[in-house]
Amino acid sequence: MSQVNEWRVFCAIELPDVVRALVPEDSRIAVLSRYSGDVAGLPTDTTVALRAPDDEQEAIERIAALPSDGVDFLVVPRSAFEWLEQHPALTRYLRSRHCFVTRQELACELYELTAEPSGAARGALGAEASSADREPRSQTGTGSGVGGWLRRLLGRR
């Protein structure tokens, strides 16, 4: 394959492709964005549009409520990357309280809301973490989330 064709294939990766590849079909997702078009191509029956507010604390509170509303994953489209960078407390919250799945520079950043964050992310909090941040949270089951989905896909338990 020529470099031009390889680049076209690479550039063709879009937000719906990443979601379809990494999120189990029956999962509910929220898309945090300032643009309604960022949900295009995603399943309408399992996708919630979450308008990115100007207030960082409001964004954290909205995201914190998503799991109790049955939302499993948060998608931050590339159109919101700059907005996310301007809200460092929100980024710290996402990385400390939720499981970072991936950042695809041409598509989106993806977080699993119903799983524990990785040990590295929790360790990076250090003294900044409150006791609530260090408390283990219940999960929906050992076979839930991206890890459980991958184990089922690969035939491992």
N, C-alpha and C positions, 0 to 999 in steps of 0.2 A: 504494500500500500504506500502511496506517495505521501510525503510530508503534508501536502495540501489536503489530501483526503483524510489523513489522520487528524489534522487540525479541525476539519469540518465535523468529524465524528465526535471529537472532544468537545467542541463548542455546542453540539446538538444536545448535550445533557442539560435538561431543564428541571425545574422544581418538581413537576409531577413525576418525572422519571425517578428522581432520588426517592421521593415518597413511596412510589410503587415498589422500588427495589428494597427498601429498608423497613417499611412499616407494615406490620401484618394487616391483611385486608379488612378485618372487622374492627380495627382500631379507630377511635375518634381522634381527630387532629384539630389543633387551633393554629391559625396563621396570623402571626403578629406583624402587622404592616400598616402603612399609612395609605396604601393604594388598594382599592377593591379588586383590581385586575390580578393581583397576586394569587388569588384563589382559583383562577382559571385553570381548567384541566384537572382539578381535584374533585373527588366524589362529593357531590353536594349534600348527600344524606349523612355523611360522617365528618364534614368539614365545618368548622366554626371560624368566621372572620373576627379577629380581635384587633380593633383599631389601636394603633400605637399612640398612647397619650403623651402629652408634653411632660407631664409630671412623672418622674421616675418612681416614686413611691406608689402612685396609682397603678403603674404598670406592674410592679411587683405584687401588689394586692390582687390584681386581676388574674395574673398567672398563678398565684397561690391558690385561688379558688377553682381553677380549671379541673384538677383531679376529682374534686368532690362533685363536679358537674359531669363526670364521666369522660373527660378528655384525657387521652393517653400520651399524646405527643404534641410538642410545640415546634412549629416551623417558623424560622425567621428567614424570609426571602432575601436574596442579595440586595434588593432595593432598599432594605432596612438595615444593611450592614453599617452604613455611616451613622444612622440614628442610634443603633446599638452601641457603637463605639463612643458616642456622646453621652451614654448613660452607663458609666462603669459600675455603679452599685447594682444595677440590674444584671449586668454580665456576671458579677461576683455572686449574686443571688442564684442565677441559673446554674452556674458551675458548682456551687456548694450544695444546693438543695435538690438538683435534678441531674439525671444522667446524660452527659454530653454524648451524642451519638456520632455526629460528623459535621464538618464544615466543607461544603463543596463551593469553592470560590465563584463558580459560574451559576450556582443554583440557590443554595440555602444553607442554613445552619439548622441542625435537628437535635432536639432534646427529648428524652423519654421522661415524662413527668411522674410516672408511677414506679420508678426504680431508684435504688440508691445511687448517688454519684460515685464515680470511681474513687479508689483510695488516694490516688495522686491528687485529684481535685480537692478532696476533703483535707489531705495533708497540707496542701498549699494555703489553706485558710489560716493555719497556725493559731496565734493568739486572737485573731479577729473573730473566730467562730464563737458564737454564743453557746451556752449549754443546750439550747434548743437545736442548734445546728449539729451537735454531736450525738443527739439522741437517735437511736435507730428508728426508722419509720416502718410501718407495716407495708408489706407488698401484697399484691393481689394473688400471689401464689408463686411457687418456684418456677413454673413453666410460663410465666407471663413475660411480656416485653420482648425487646429485640433479642436478648440472649436466649430466652425460651423459644422464640420463633426460629432462630437459627439452629438450636439444638433439635427441634422437631423437623426442620427442613433437612438437616444432615442425618437424621435418624438416631440422634443421641439423646439420652435422658439425663 
